[in-house]
Amino acid sequence: MTTPAKSGATLTKDAAPGEILLKVTGLQKHFPIKKGLLQRQVGAVRAVDGIDFEVRAGETLGVVGESGCGKSTMGRLITRLLEPTAGKVEFEGKDITHLGVGQMRPLRRDVQMIFQDPYSSLNPRHTIGTIVSAPFKLQGVEPEGGVKKEVQRLLSVVGLNPEHYNRYPHEFSGGQRQRIGIARALALNPKLVVADEPVSALDVSIQAQVVNLLDDLQAELGLTYVIIAHDLSVVRHVSDRIAVMYLGKIMELADRDQLYKSPMHPYTKALLSAVPVPDPSRKSAKSERILLKGDVPSPISPPSGCRFHTRCWKATQICTTTEPPLKELRPGQRVACHHPENFADQAPQDVVLLSAAKEAAEGVADAVLAESAATSAAVAAEVEATAAASADGAKDGAAEQK
């Protein structure tokens, strides 16, 4: 017996806007490295190494970071295309971390993925109608009016001609193929859509069309997005909150405006400095670009302590020995750093820079270093003044009670 497809319904009707839809706790994925005739494990690639975050219904979480930091692996873990090594994934309060294929089948209707490459994600031997209608057949869903009518409606929703139903993928451009992938992801009215670099393989003009399409669909259908991307300007345009990843860890998680206005992790500051500013009047101005020294360490043997300390200009001895927790230093802004930007140090007793930090500082403009030091000192003084005022208030209160 087949169930009728929901058409034009609000996709997050089971979770009110603002409620937690997806919760990830301590998520890890280690890919084993095996050698020898007996294929013994000699190591592991720590692609995702313990991350925590939440996604609320109706919002968009952007995930950014350098290539190889584990963003795509994280996307495949929360959609359960990969089996986690450790940790927990909860969807609508239900633990889906280790569900089998049969148990995951009903949940596939609620969690869908848009893949990065619009060329390899579509079967070249199938027509567009077959590709977009596949979710209905796999889930045993019979839409109102029939499958063909519903597929043609989906094609029109994503800006394609319904008459293209019988065409093959090679007859479309990259942007059109990505729209086909979006139509396939929306076929079963999902609650959560994970978009793995949905515009990275497209021309700039086509990128804008696809980004605007995702925005319009979210406003119309109430979708919840996790968007993985390299382009920080794209992420700023579409996201409500942004998570910054480095070597399998989340370095900073904050609201969009807060993150771009005052980043607190040095790695976030370096990433944002690489975003080009489309202002001709600043063409001759001295560049404040932060050039990170060295390469990203191998995820097979990541550095001890803070993983960014080998390239950070603020690294001290504690950064090599103690991994900083992801703490909420400001309302809505969580940072994993012993010496955060624009804030009092979490490890104020440790002030001796490492030799690696001195070398890394050479790639940072003097104005940026001076501004960072001045702001951090001002914030530290403000924190001390507030603490002193609180202590005085407590003493006065105790004296009055006596």
N, C-alpha and C positions, 0 to 999 in steps of 0.2 A: 504494500500500500504506500503510495507516495503522498507527500504533504505539499500543499500549495505554497508557492514562494510568496514572500512578503514583497509587495511592490509599493515604493514610495513611502515606506514607514520610517520612523526615526530609528536609527540603528542602535542607539544606546538606551533603548527604552527600559532595559533591566537595571541600568545604573544611572542614577541622576547625575547631571553635570556637577563636577566637584568631588564626587565619590571616587574612591580608589578602585580602578579597573584592573590594573596590573601591579603586582608587587614582587620585586626581585630581592632576594636576601642571600648574600655570600656566594653568588653564582661563580662557578669555575668551569673551565674547559681546558684540559691538558691533552694534547695529542701525543701519544707515545712514539718514541724513536726506537726502532728495533734493528739489531744488527746480528750478523752471524748466521750459521746454518740453522741454529735452533731458534732464531728470531727472538733473542732475549732483549728485554727493554733496557736500554742504556741511558735513557733520558726522556725528557718530555718538553714539548713546546707549550709554554704557558700562555695560550692565546687570550684567555680571560681568566683572571686570577683573583677573584673575590670582589664582586661589585654589588652595591646596594642602591636601589632607586625605586620610585613609585611613579606610576602614570595615572592621572585622574581622567575620568570620563569627559570627553569633549575637548581635551587639550592636545597640544602638539609638543612632544619632547624632541628636541634636536640633539644629535650625538655627533661630535666632531673630534678630530684628532688626525695625526699623521698616518700614512699608509702602514699597515702592519700592527696597529695598536689594538686590534681585536673588535672593531666596531661591527663588521659583517658577521663575525662569529657570534657576537652577542645577539644580533638580530635573529640569527638562525636558532639560537638557544631558546629565546623567548617564544618563538613560533613552533618550537619542538621539532625542528628539522634536524637538529643534532641532540644527542643525549648528553646532559650535563655530567661533569665529573663529580661535582659537589654543589651544594647550595640548594635554594628553593625558588620555584617560580609559581606564583599564585595568580590565578585569573578569576576575577569576581569572587574572591575569597576561597576558591577551590585550588588545592595543591595539584598542579599538573606536571610536576617535575619528572616523574617516572611512569607516566601512564603509557600503556601499550598502544599498539596501532589501532586495535578495535575500540579502546576507550577514548582515544584522541579523535576518532572519526567525527563524532557529533560536534566537537569543539572546533573542528576545521572550518565550520560555517562562520564562527565568530572571530577567528584570527586568520588573517590573510597576509600575503607578502607580495610586494612589487620588487622584482629582481633588478639588479644593477644593469645588466647587459640586455638591451632590447633586441639584440640579434640572436643570441644563443638561448634566450628564455622562451622563444616560440618555436614550435616544431615546424620545420620547413615543408613537411609532407602533408600537413593538415591545413584546411581552409580556416579563415578567421572565424566563421560560424562554428566549426568544430572545436576550435581552441577555446572560445568564450563560453560555449555551451557545455564543456567538459565538467565543470563543477556541478551542474544540475544533474548530469548522469551519474557522477560518482556519489552524490549525496541522495539520489533518488527523489529529487525535487521536481515537481511539475508546475511551472509558472502559469499564472492565469493567461489564457490566450495562446498558450503553447510556447515551446522553447525558442523557436525561430523569432517569434514576435518579441519576446523578452530580450533576446540577443541584439536584435536590431534597435530596440529601445536603449540598451546599454551603449551601443556604438554611437547613437545620437547624443547620449548624455556626455560622453567624453569627446565630442566634437568631430566624430567621423561620420561618413555617409553610410546610412543603413544598407544601401545597395552594394556595399563592399563585402557583404556577407559571404560570398562565394570566392573571394580572392585569396591569394596565398601571401605569406609574410614577405617574400622577396619583392612584391609589388608595392611595398610601402617604404617610406623614409624612416629614419631613426625615431623622429618625434612621433610619427604615426604608430610605429610599433610599440613605443612606450605607452601610448594611449590605449592600445589593444591590451597590454599587460594590466593597465589600470582597470579597464572594463572587466577583465577576467577576475581581478581581485575583488571587485565590487559585486560580482554576480550574485553571491549568496547573502548580501546585506550584512557584512561583518561588523563587529563592534570595534575591533582593533586592526589597523593596517600598519604593517612594518614596511617602510619604503627604504630599500638599500640603495643609496645613491641614485635616486630616480632620474636625475638630470645630468649626471657626470659625463655620459657618452653623447650628449646632444649639443648642437650648435647653440650659441648664446641666445639667439632670437627664439629658438624652439624651447630653450630652458625656461624662458619667461612665460611662454604659453602653458607649459606643463605645470609650473609652479602655481600660476594663477588658477589653472584647472583644479589642482589639489585643494587650493584655498576655497574655491567656489563649492566643491563637493562637500567639504567639511561644514561650511555654513548651511548648505542645503540639507545634508543628510545626518548631521551630528556625529561625524566620524571622530575617532581618536587615532592620532598618528604617533609613530616613533619614526622620525626621519633621520637617516644616516647620511652624512654628506661631508665633502671636503671644503666646499665653498662657504666661507663664513658669512658672506653677504646673503646667500640664499637661505641659510639657516636663520639669520636674523629676520628675514622677511616672513618666514612661515612659522617660527617656533614661539611658544609661550615660555618654555624653560629650556635650558641648554646644559648638556653634560659634556665635559671635556675629558677625553680618554687619552692615556699614555701608557703603553706597554701593559695592557690588560687591566689597568686600574682607572677609576674615575678620580681625576685630580680636582675638579671643581664642578659644582652643580648649583645653578642659580637662575633666577628670572632673567629673561632676555635683556631688558633695559639695564638692569643692575650689572649684569656681566659685562656688557659692552661699555658701560659708563665707568665702572671701577672694578676691573678684574683683580682678584686677590691672589691667584696663583701665578708665579713667574712664567710658567709654561703657557698659561692663558694669555698673559700679557705679550709674550713673544708671538703667539699665533695671531693675535689681533693686530700687532704691528705690521704683519705681512699683508693685510688687506689694503689694496690700492684705494686711494682717496681720489674720486673723480672731480678734482678742483684745479683748474688751470692756474689759478693764482698761487698755488703752493708748489708749482713745478720747480721753481728755483730755490725753494726752501730746503734747508739742511734735512736730510733724511733721518728719521728717528727709528728706522727699521732695526729690530733686534735680530742679529744673525747668530743662531745657536751653533756653538762649536761642536765638531765631531758628529758621528752618526748615532742613530738610535741603537741602543744596546740590543743584543740578541734576546728574544723571549725564551730561549732555551736556558740561559743562565742570567736572569735579570739582576741588576745591582741590588745589594742589600740596602736596608733602610728605605729611604725615599728613592724611587726609581729614577727620578729626574736629577738627582744630585750630581751626576757626572757631566751635566751640561748646564747647570744652574749657576748664576753669578752670585747667589746668596747662600750657597751651601756651606755648612759648618760641620763639625765632627759629629754632632747628633744626627745629622741627615744621613750619615753612612751607617749608623748602627740601629736607629729606631725608626720604624715606619710610622709616619704621621697618620692619625685617624682622620676620617672624613667628618669634620665637626662643623656645626652651624655657628659661624662666627658673627654673622649678621642675620636678621630675620629673612629667611628664604634663600640664604647663600651659604652653602656648605663647601668647605675647602680642606684639602689634605696637604698641609704645609706647616713646617716649623717656623718659617719666617715669611708669613704672607705679606703681599703688597698691600699698601694702604690700610695697615692695621698693626696693632701691637704684636710683637713676636710671641709665639706660643712657647718658644725656648729662649727667653731673654738672657739666660745665663751663658749661652754659647754664642760668642761673638767673633771667634777666630775663623777667618775664611780658609777653606781648603785651597790647595794650589790649583785644582781644577776650576774652582770658582773664580780665582784671579784671572785665569786664562779666558774663561767664559765672559768675564766682564769686559774684555777687550772688544767683544762684538756688540756691546751695548753702548748707545750714545751717552756721552757724559751728562747731557741734559736730562735724559731718562733716569739715570742713576741718581742724580742730585734730587730730582723731583720725588722719586720713590723714597729716598732716605728722609727727605724733609717731611713728606706726608706720613710715613711710618712713625717718625719721631713725634710729630704733632698728635697723632692718634694715641701713641703710647703715653704722652703727657696727659692727654684728656682722660684716658682710662685710669691713670694713677690719681688724678684729681678727683674723679668720680668715686674711686675706692676710698680715698681719704675723707671725702665728704660723707660717704656712707658710714665710715668708722666713727667720725665725729658725731654724726647723728645718733648712732647706736650708744655712744658714751653718754650723750646728753639725755637720751631716753632712760638709760640705766640710772643716771644720777637723779632724775625726776622721780623714778620709782622708789629710790631710797628715801 
